[in-house]
Amino acid sequence: MGLIRILMLAVAGLLIYSFYKKLTAGSRRAHDVKEDERLGRLVQDPQCHVYVDSKDAVHRKVKGGDLFFCSEDCADDYLAANQPEESRPS
């Protein structure tokens, strides 16, 4: 009778442990997602080809698309080099 009681306690302990692991694994994934949102994503500067975090990058809308630059200088150089001929200063 004592051996059966020990086995039942061991099985109950394993069930409680596995339930606890499932609960904590879900909370870790939620934490990782929040960290990823805080960091942003890497984007490549089309002018100098440096990768920069999108949260820190200089953002410009060009022809309806989003472009990200490492600095204001790169953004200005890129936009100046890619202006249509008719809108360039003489």
ABEGO torsion letter per residue (X at the ends): XAAAAAAAAAAAAAAAAAAAAAAAAAAAAAAAAAAAAAAEBBBBBAAAGBBBBAAABBBBBBGGBBBBBABAAAAAAAAAAABBAAABBX
